[in-house]
């Protein structure tokens, strides 16, 4: 008898795409200024000295003026142009580990969706767009209302970031 159990779940994901209304380089600069890099060295110092969680919270909010930090970025164009592609594209993992912890404590698998994946692209039509999946749709798939609640909060935080970036806010993020 097999003692290992496997489960498969299907869930609905909602991806939205908004037009930036500005050139790629300008929008990317605005995004990266609004969502600054995760200060790994500073957080690493907190881990090294076994700091209290309040210090982690304080540094997170100091480091993320719009609730999010960039943990990773990949500029796809330099590699993809070698295949003849001409689209400019940069992808990011953005998030805030202090928000993620509020889901992690209930189910560590929430880290499948945290940090959030975003992409800024310049299409063949020259229009710059930002795309990402709706946070609450992903977190809802874990089946825990406490995690879903944080996912809905993330929807609102993403909406606030989009407002700050002066781009359209999809209704799915605001519940309108």
Secondary structure, 3 states (H helix, E strand, C coil): CCCCCCCCCCCCCCEEEEECCCCHHHHHHHHHHHCCECCHHHHHHHHHCCCCHHHHHHHHHHHCCCCCEEEEEEECHHHHHHHCCCCEEEEEEEECHHHHHHHHCCCHHHHHCCCEEEEEEECCCCCEEEEEECHHHHHHCCCCHHHHHHHHHHHHHHHHHHHHCCCCCCHHHHCC
